[in-house]
Amino acid sequence: MTETFLLEPGFQFSAALDPHRRSAYRRAIDAAFATLPAKPSFALIGWQAATLLDFVADRAGRIIIIEDNPTFLESIRASVEARGASNITIVTQSPATAKLDDRVDAVVAGLSTTWFLESPAVHILDNARKHILRAGGIMIPRRFLHLFELASSPNDLHGMTMRVPRYGRPGEPFPVLSESKHFGTTDLTSSEPIRLETDDTIICKPLLSGTLTGLRLTTLVELADNNVHLASHSGFQSVFMPLREDIEVVAGKPVTIFVRFTLGEGLLQTRFMARNVEAEEPPLILPPEVVDQFKREVAAMIAKVDELGRGSDLDKVVTYTFDPHGDVSRLTALFWTVDEEFQKPLRALVERVRLALSQEGQNPSDENLYDLMLEAYRDTRGR
């Protein structure tokens, strides 16, 4: 069977360069049809998703295409008219704000981004999840996993500084000093609000010694079970995020990476900093009133968990996170381990104490804060 591509001939050229993307989306759509009711409704968000129309046209009961770009709309309309199908509706609204009164069973969004943080794609996907997809429907893509590797690359060229996020120059090698590290997930399958802001610390052990100048960034897109591919250009063109300052690293000796960003605000607003982890952290002098208030709030949260009958679950989490697991701080392991419903209040609690201590001229590490929480837990449990 010969497939018909939209946006001829430009899309044919794009598909020829990136055929794995098209086949990956087809597998995800086939997987969705296998679990949805007969003749399900689909929304195709944006012109790239509209190019997948052939995969759903004959199997879906109702198809909504959402796009507001006049150039793309002209091509999409021509393709829909050529098909002569009566089950396809074109909605000429912005994919970032469109709303459907009659929501659909599945959403397909084909969004172009070299790395998820630099694109407004997260807002389009979040809007689709909230206002286009029915409760319990299927989102394609459904999850983004953000990764980094410690890397070494020249930050100046003929005396000109290059400490800005950039793509790898043609032919430029990226000496990688570590294995790939997962530091964040944007989950579109959950009904919980997407956490747009991230402020985290990750401990990473270099595999090689050298000058650490920045991070090589990658986003994995999970379309369906066992169906993951690299986001857009990152498969063949690296995104390099320079650190504020270069540091010398030694193989096997941990490095702390501070990550701070807001999804959709672009790489220029993203911050990555690194420092070598000293054998012993310098003593931190904490204001007693701030510490006492923090412990009281932690104790109140523990009491709330006990009221919900989840005390034993909390005890298991503490037991698991007490000893470091892998190359992450114990506080990060705690956030990864607790249930979603507790993550938001716990993060708000940690951010409040960080702010209070920063106003006192202190910069507590993840380990400092975890130890304070552990003290409050032991005081509450009498251990």
N, C-alpha and C positions, 0 to 999 in steps of 0.2 A: 504494500500500500504506500502511495506517495503522500508524504506529509505536506501540508500547506502552511507556510510561514507567513505571519503578518509582517508589516513594515518592510516589504521588499524594496530594494535588494539589501538594504542596510542590515536587516536582521539575519539574513542568510550569511552575510559576512561574519557577524557576531557569533552566530551559532557554529560556524565552521571553526572559529578560533576557540570556542568554549563548549564543545559538544557534551562534555561531562556534566555541565550545569543542567542542560536540557534533559538529559537522561536521568539525572538525579531527581529533578522535579517530577518527571513522569513516574518514577518508582514511588515517590511519596504520594502522588495523586492516586495511583493504583491501590496503594495501601489504604488510603482514606475510603475509597469506594468499597473495599472489602469489609469495612466495619460500619459504614453508613447504611441507612435504609434505602430501599429501591428508589431510583430517580431523586437523589438528594439535590438540594439547592447549593449553588456555588457562587462566591464572589471572587472576581479576579481584580486585584488591586494594582493599578498602574499599568503602563503599556507593556512592561516586560512580562507581567503575568498574563496579559491579553494575548501574548504570543503563544501561550499554552492552551489556547481555546480548543484546538483539535483534540486534546487529551480528555476534555470533559463534555464537549458539545453533544455527542450522541448518547451519553450515559446519564447526564444530569437532567432533572426536571425543570429547573429554573436557573438561569445564569445572569449574574449582574456584573458588568464591567464598569469600574470606577476610574475615571481619568478626566483631567481638566485641561490638558495641554492641547491647543487647537491643532497643531501639526500631527500629533499622535492620534487625536480623535478622527481626523480625516482618513487616516489609514485604517484605523479600527472599524469605522463605519463602512468603509468600502469592503473590508473583509467580511463583516457581518452580513451586509446586503448580498454579497456573492454567495453566501451559504444559504440564504433564504430561510433561515431558522426563525421560528416565532417564539422560542423560549429564551431569547437573549435580549437583555435590556441594558442600554448604555446610560450611566448616570454621570452627568458632566459636573462633578463636584471635586473639590480637592480631596485626595485620599487621606489627608491629615485631619479633615474635619467632617467628612461625609457621615451621614447616619441613615440607617434603614429602619423603617417601622416594622417591616416583616423581615426579621433577621434570617441569616442563611445557616446551613448545616456545616459548611466548610469555607474557609478563606484561603486563597493562594495569593501571596504577595511576592513578586519578583523584584527585589530592590537592589540597586547598584550601589555598592560601597566597598572601598578598598579595606577599610577597617571600621567596625561598627561605630566606634566613638566619634568619628569625624562626620557622620551623616545624620540628617534628621529622620532617618528611617525608623528609629525607635518610636518616634511620636506617631508615625503612620501606622506602625504595627500595634501600638497601644490603643489608638483610636479604633482600629479594626476589631480588636479584641473586645472593646467596651461597647461599641455602637453598631457593629455590622454582624458579628458572629453570635449565634444563639448560645445560651448556657449549655456547656457540655459539648459544644461543637469542636471541630478539628481545625487547628491553625497550622498552615504551612508557610514559612518555617515555624517551628515550635520552640526552638531554644537556640541561643547563641552562647558559645563558650569562648571566653577571652583568655589568651595565652601570651606569655612572653618568654624570651630567652635572653640571658646575659650576652652581650655582644660587644665587639670591638671594631670601630670604624673611624677613620679620620674625621675629626670635627672641624678641620680647617683646610682650605684649599688655596695655595699661593698666598697665605697670610690673611685670607678672608674667612671669618668665622662662619660656621654652619650649624650653630646650636639651635636648630629649629627642626620640627618634625619633617621628614622628607621620605621620598621613595628612594630605594637604592638606585644609584646611577648605573647605566648600562655597563655590564661587565665588572661592577664593583663587588668584591667578595665581602661577605659578612662573617668574619671569624666568630664562631659561637663558643662561648665559654661555659655554658651550662646546658642541662637538659631543659626541655620545654616545661614551663610551670603554668598551671591553671590558677587564675586569680579572681575570676568573676564569671557569673552566669546570668544571662538575661532570659528568664523563663516566661514564655508567652502562654503556657498551658494553665497557669495558676490564675485564680480570680483575685489574688492579692495585688495591690498596686505595684507596678514596676519601680524598683528602687533606682532612681535616676542618678543619685549622687553616691559615690564610693570614696571612702577614706580608709585605707587599709594598709597593713604592714605584712610583708611576707619575707620569711627567712629562706634564702636560697644558697646552696653550696655550689660554688664553681667547680667544674670538672677539670678546668685548665687554669693555669696562672697567666696573668697578663694585665693589660690596662683595660679596665671596664669603662667604656665611653657612653654606652646607651643600651637600649633594649630593642630587640627585634620583635615586632608585634604581629600576632595572627589571630583571626577569629574563625572558629569552626561553626558552621551552620548545621544544626540538626534538623533535617526535614521530616524524618519519621524514624521509627526504630531501625537501627543498623543502617542508617542512611545519613551520612555526614559528609560535607565537603567544605573546602576552603572558601572564604568569602571573596568573591570577585578577584581582583588583581593579586591578592596576597599569595595566590598559588605560584605566581611567577615573578612577582615584583614586591620586594619586602618593604614594609613600612618601618622606618627607623626613628626611634624616639631618643634623642640625646639626653643624658643626665645633666643636671645643673653643673656638676664638676666631675671630671674623671677621677677614678680611684684605682689604685693597684690592688689586685686580688690575688689570693694564693689558693691553689687547688685544695679543696676539702675544708677550707676555713670559711665559715658562713658569712654571708652578706645580707644586710637588711635592705629591702626595697620598699620605699614608701610610695603608695599609689593614691592619687587623688584626681578625680575627674567627674564630670557631669555628662551623662549620655546626651549626644546630639549637639553639644556646644563646640565640638571640633577639637582637633589635636592641639591647637595652639593654646587652648585653655586647660590642657591636661598636664599633670605634674607627676614626674617620676624622680625620686631621689634615692641615692644609695649610700651606705656606709658599711665599713667592716664592723662586725660584731666583736667587741672586746671580750677578753676572757672573763672579766668581771664588770658588771655595770656599776658606774659610780653611784654612791648613795644618793637617794632622792629624799629631800626634806619636804614633807607634805604638810600643809596647814591642817591642824587637828579638826577644825570645824568642817572643812570640806570633806575630809576622810570620814568623819562621823556621819555626816549627812548621806554620803554615798553608801555607807554600810547600812544605814537605816532603810534606804530605798531598795537595796539588794535584799534585805531581810523581808521587806514588805512584798517584794516580788516572789520570794520563796514561799511566803505564807499564802499568797494567791495560788501558786502552783499546788500547794498542799490542799487548799480548799477544793480545787478541781479534781482531786484524787490522783494527781500526777506526780506525787512526791517521789515514788520509787523510780519513775522515769528520770527525774532530775538527778537522783543519786547515781544512776547509771551514766548520765552525761558527765557528771563531775568525775566519776571514776575513770571514764574513758579519756577525758581531756587533761587530767592531772599530769600524766606523762606526755611529753611532746610526741606527736605522730607525724612522721615525715619532716619536711622542711618548712613547717608553718608554726607560727606562734601558738601558744595554748589558747589565747583569746580568739584567734582566727578559727582554731579547731572547735571552740565553743560555739561560734556563730554558725559554723558548718553543720554542727550536730543537733542543735536545738530545733524544735519544730518551727514552721513558718510563722505560726500565730504568736510566738514569743520573740521572734527575731527583731521585729520593729520596736517594741518597748525596751528590749535589752539594748539595742543600738542607740536609742534615744537616751537611755540612762548613761551609757558610756560617753556619748557626745557631750552630755551636760557636765560630767565631771571633768572631761578634757578641757572644756571651755573654762570652767571654774578654776582649774589648776593653771591654765595658760594665763589667766588674769593675775595669778599670783607669781608669774614668772617661771613656772615649772612646765616641763614637757615630759610627762610620764610615758614610759614605753608600754607596749602591750603586756609585757610580763608584770610590770608594776600594777597595772589595773587588774589583771587576772589574780594576782596575789591578794589584792584588797577584796575582791569578790570571794576568793576562797576563804579568807579570814571571816567574812560575814557569814558564809555558808557554814563554816565549822562552829562559829558562835551560836548560830541558830539551831544546828543539829546537836550541839554539845559534844563535838568530837575534837 
